[in-house]
Amino acid sequence: MKAFGNIHPSVLMMYFLSVMLVSMFASNPIIQAEALFGGALFCLCIQKRGTALRDAGFYISLFLMVAVTNPLFSHNGKTPLFFLNGNPVTLEALLCGVSIAVMVIGVLLWCKCYSEIMTSDKFLYLFGRIIPKLSLVLSMALRFIPAYIRQSRRVSRAQKAMGLYSGKSISDRVRNRMRVLTAMISWSLENAMDVSASMKARGYGQKKRTDFSIFRFQRSDCALFAVCIVLLSVPLVGMAAGVTDFTYYPGISRIETSPAAVAVYAAFGALSVLPSVLEAKEAIIWKYYVSKI
């Protein structure tokens, strides 16, 4: 159940853009940690537990790779930990790498949430009239990646059931992957032709064509939009005023704890967990009504 997905697409687009932009351009570790926590929590709310556990291994590996790579290439900082090939590995570079890793993982998690919530029909609703051809291409591209993965798994399972994966050598594995790749290329071309013919038959992009939409801007959407604007304006004003500035070079600066900084942290933290709160509220209501049956 995705309660947050029932919100109007314009509010959803504004929310995801706001959270991701603040996450990418904020250097403060508290804001980055809040973005990472909010994205991870929202992913757990809208994904299956098995999928979330499989993705966790990838994100942890990426986190370690980014965090360790930065001090190997950047030798700035005034607190050397040890020397590697004559180059200092500093505490500042290590913590900066951790900060970059937190930012990257947080943005990736929010992008994953975006792909789960902002479906192709919502994207077409927002941009279909303004840029019909480009919006169609983008929506097809966003939809094509998960569809390609699902279809490749089906082809792989079908070929495995036919006994084509009995060999254990590297050459056998390469040949098996090439069979799947060949089948997927044919499937992709056929699927693209079917989609283009279907859209042409439906008159997509014609000037006199009318559009049907199930999305209606309701009072709840208006209230949520106002809440998002208020919660977003506080971090933006704070970042513009330099309240949350934080640097790693040449030395690690102190995390600001003034009332203005605390207000920025609280506002962005509330903005980050807002979808998870709505999902939890919907789950509680659903379980309450189920218990009454």
Contacts in CASP RR format, 6 or more apart in sequence:
PFRMAT RR
TARGET T0000
AUTHOR 0000-0000-0000
METHOD contacts of the structure
MODEL  1
MKAFGNIHPSVLMMYFLSVMLVSMFASNPIIQAEALFGGALFCLCIQKRG
TALRDAGFYISLFLMVAVTNPLFSHNGKTPLFFLNGNPVTLEALLCGVSI
AVMVIGVLLWCKCYSEIMTSDKFLYLFGRIIPKLSLVLSMALRFIPAYIR
QSRRVSRAQKAMGLYSGKSISDRVRNRMRVLTAMISWSLENAMDVSASMK
ARGYGQKKRTDFSIFRFQRSDCALFAVCIVLLSVPLVGMAAGVTDFTYYP
GISRIETSPAAVAVYAAFGALSVLPSVLEAKEAIIWKYYVSKI
1 279 0 8 1.000
1 282 0 8 1.000
1 283 0 8 1.000
1 286 0 8 1.000
2 46 0 8 1.000
2 116 0 8 1.000
2 117 0 8 1.000
2 279 0 8 1.000
3 278 0 8 1.000
3 279 0 8 1.000
3 281 0 8 1.000
3 282 0 8 1.000
4 12 0 8 1.000
4 42 0 8 1.000
4 46 0 8 1.000
4 117 0 8 1.000
4 275 0 8 1.000
4 278 0 8 1.000
4 279 0 8 1.000
5 12 0 8 1.000
5 117 0 8 1.000
7 220 0 8 1.000
7 221 0 8 1.000
7 224 0 8 1.000
8 215 0 8 1.000
8 216 0 8 1.000
8 217 0 8 1.000
8 218 0 8 1.000
8 221 0 8 1.000
9 118 0 8 1.000
9 122 0 8 1.000
9 123 0 8 1.000
9 125 0 8 1.000
9 126 0 8 1.000
9 215 0 8 1.000
10 126 0 8 1.000
10 217 0 8 1.000
10 225 0 8 1.000
11 221 0 8 1.000
11 224 0 8 1.000
11 225 0 8 1.000
11 228 0 8 1.000
12 117 0 8 1.000
12 118 0 8 1.000
12 122 0 8 1.000
13 118 0 8 1.000
13 126 0 8 1.000
14 225 0 8 1.000
14 228 0 8 1.000
15 228 0 8 1.000
15 274 0 8 1.000
15 275 0 8 1.000
16 110 0 8 1.000
16 113 0 8 1.000
16 114 0 8 1.000
16 117 0 8 1.000
16 118 0 8 1.000
18 228 0 8 1.000
18 232 0 8 1.000
18 271 0 8 1.000
19 35 0 8 1.000
19 110 0 8 1.000
19 271 0 8 1.000
19 272 0 8 1.000
20 107 0 8 1.000
20 110 0 8 1.000
20 111 0 8 1.000
20 114 0 8 1.000
22 31 0 8 1.000
22 35 0 8 1.000
22 232 0 8 1.000
22 235 0 8 1.000
22 236 0 8 1.000
22 239 0 8 1.000
22 268 0 8 1.000
23 31 0 8 1.000
23 32 0 8 1.000
23 35 0 8 1.000
23 103 0 8 1.000
23 106 0 8 1.000
23 107 0 8 1.000
23 110 0 8 1.000
24 103 0 8 1.000
24 107 0 8 1.000
25 239 0 8 1.000
26 32 0 8 1.000
26 35 0 8 1.000
26 235 0 8 1.000
26 239 0 8 1.000
26 244 0 8 1.000
27 99 0 8 1.000
27 244 0 8 1.000
27 245 0 8 1.000
27 246 0 8 1.000
27 247 0 8 1.000
28 244 0 8 1.000
28 245 0 8 1.000
28 246 0 8 1.000
28 255 0 8 1.000
28 256 0 8 1.000
29 99 0 8 1.000
29 102 0 8 1.000
29 246 0 8 1.000
29 255 0 8 1.000
30 244 0 8 1.000
30 255 0 8 1.000
30 265 0 8 1.000
31 235 0 8 1.000
31 244 0 8 1.000
31 264 0 8 1.000
31 265 0 8 1.000
31 268 0 8 1.000
32 99 0 8 1.000
32 102 0 8 1.000
32 103 0 8 1.000
32 106 0 8 1.000
33 102 0 8 1.000
34 265 0 8 1.000
34 268 0 8 1.000
34 269 0 8 1.000
34 272 0 8 1.000
35 103 0 8 1.000
35 106 0 8 1.000
35 107 0 8 1.000
35 110 0 8 1.000
35 268 0 8 1.000
35 272 0 8 1.000
36 102 0 8 1.000
36 105 0 8 1.000
36 106 0 8 1.000
36 109 0 8 1.000
37 272 0 8 1.000
37 273 0 8 1.000
38 109 0 8 1.000
38 269 0 8 1.000
38 272 0 8 1.000
38 273 0 8 1.000
38 276 0 8 1.000
39 106 0 8 1.000
39 109 0 8 1.000
39 110 0 8 1.000
39 113 0 8 1.000
39 272 0 8 1.000
40 106 0 8 1.000
40 109 0 8 1.000
41 273 0 8 1.000
41 276 0 8 1.000
42 109 0 8 1.000
42 110 0 8 1.000
42 113 0 8 1.000
42 275 0 8 1.000
42 276 0 8 1.000
42 279 0 8 1.000
43 52 0 8 1.000
43 55 0 8 1.000
43 109 0 8 1.000
43 112 0 8 1.000
43 113 0 8 1.000
44 52 0 8 1.000
45 275 0 8 1.000
45 276 0 8 1.000
45 279 0 8 1.000
45 280 0 8 1.000
46 113 0 8 1.000
46 116 0 8 1.000
46 117 0 8 1.000
46 279 0 8 1.000
47 55 0 8 1.000
47 116 0 8 1.000
55 112 0 8 1.000
59 105 0 8 1.000
59 108 0 8 1.000
59 109 0 8 1.000
62 101 0 8 1.000
62 104 0 8 1.000
62 105 0 8 1.000
62 108 0 8 1.000
63 101 0 8 1.000
63 102 0 8 1.000
63 104 0 8 1.000
63 105 0 8 1.000
64 101 0 8 1.000
66 97 0 8 1.000
66 100 0 8 1.000
66 101 0 8 1.000
66 104 0 8 1.000
67 94 0 8 1.000
67 97 0 8 1.000
67 98 0 8 1.000
67 100 0 8 1.000
67 101 0 8 1.000
69 97 0 8 1.000
70 93 0 8 1.000
70 94 0 8 1.000
70 96 0 8 1.000
70 97 0 8 1.000
70 100 0 8 1.000
71 89 0 8 1.000
71 90 0 8 1.000
71 93 0 8 1.000
71 94 0 8 1.000
71 96 0 8 1.000
71 97 0 8 1.000
72 84 0 8 1.000
72 89 0 8 1.000
74 93 0 8 1.000
74 96 0 8 1.000
75 87 0 8 1.000
75 88 0 8 1.000
75 89 0 8 1.000
75 90 0 8 1.000
75 93 0 8 1.000
76 90 0 8 1.000
76 92 0 8 1.000
76 93 0 8 1.000
76 249 0 8 1.000
76 250 0 8 1.000
77 90 0 8 1.000
77 91 0 8 1.000
77 92 0 8 1.000
77 93 0 8 1.000
77 248 0 8 1.000
77 249 0 8 1.000
77 250 0 8 1.000
77 251 0 8 1.000
78 90 0 8 1.000
78 92 0 8 1.000
78 250 0 8 1.000
78 251 0 8 1.000
79 90 0 8 1.000
79 91 0 8 1.000
79 92 0 8 1.000
79 251 0 8 1.000
80 88 0 8 1.000
80 89 0 8 1.000
80 90 0 8 1.000
80 91 0 8 1.000
81 88 0 8 1.000
81 89 0 8 1.000
81 90 0 8 1.000
81 91 0 8 1.000
81 94 0 8 1.000
82 88 0 8 1.000
82 89 0 8 1.000
83 89 0 8 1.000
91 252 0 8 1.000
92 248 0 8 1.000
92 249 0 8 1.000
92 250 0 8 1.000
92 251 0 8 1.000
92 252 0 8 1.000
93 248 0 8 1.000
95 248 0 8 1.000
95 252 0 8 1.000
96 248 0 8 1.000
96 249 0 8 1.000
99 248 0 8 1.000
113 275 0 8 1.000
115 142 0 8 1.000
115 146 0 8 1.000
120 139 0 8 1.000
120 140 0 8 1.000
120 142 0 8 1.000
120 143 0 8 1.000
122 215 0 8 1.000
123 135 0 8 1.000
123 138 0 8 1.000
123 139 0 8 1.000
123 142 0 8 1.000
124 135 0 8 1.000
124 136 0 8 1.000
124 139 0 8 1.000
125 213 0 8 1.000
125 215 0 8 1.000
126 135 0 8 1.000
127 134 0 8 1.000
127 135 0 8 1.000
127 138 0 8 1.000
128 135 0 8 1.000
128 136 0 8 1.000
128 211 0 8 1.000
129 211 0 8 1.000
132 204 0 8 1.000
132 205 0 8 1.000
133 205 0 8 1.000
136 199 0 8 1.000
136 204 0 8 1.000
140 195 0 8 1.000
144 188 0 8 1.000
147 191 0 8 1.000
148 184 0 8 1.000
148 188 0 8 1.000
151 184 0 8 1.000
151 187 0 8 1.000
152 180 0 8 1.000
152 184 0 8 1.000
155 180 0 8 1.000
155 183 0 8 1.000
155 184 0 8 1.000
155 187 0 8 1.000
156 180 0 8 1.000
159 165 0 8 1.000
159 176 0 8 1.000
159 179 0 8 1.000
159 180 0 8 1.000
164 176 0 8 1.000
164 179 0 8 1.000
165 172 0 8 1.000
165 176 0 8 1.000
166 172 0 8 1.000
167 173 0 8 1.000
203 209 0 8 1.000
227 274 0 8 1.000
228 271 0 8 1.000
228 274 0 8 1.000
230 267 0 8 1.000
231 267 0 8 1.000
231 268 0 8 1.000
231 270 0 8 1.000
231 271 0 8 1.000
231 274 0 8 1.000
232 267 0 8 1.000
232 271 0 8 1.000
234 263 0 8 1.000
234 264 0 8 1.000
234 267 0 8 1.000
234 268 0 8 1.000
235 244 0 8 1.000
235 264 0 8 1.000
235 267 0 8 1.000
235 268 0 8 1.000
235 271 0 8 1.000
238 244 0 8 1.000
238 260 0 8 1.000
238 261 0 8 1.000
238 264 0 8 1.000
239 264 0 8 1.000
241 260 0 8 1.000
243 256 0 8 1.000
243 258 0 8 1.000
243 260 0 8 1.000
243 261 0 8 1.000
243 264 0 8 1.000
244 256 0 8 1.000
244 261 0 8 1.000
244 264 0 8 1.000
244 265 0 8 1.000
245 253 0 8 1.000
245 256 0 8 1.000
246 253 0 8 1.000
246 255 0 8 1.000
246 256 0 8 1.000
247 253 0 8 1.000
END
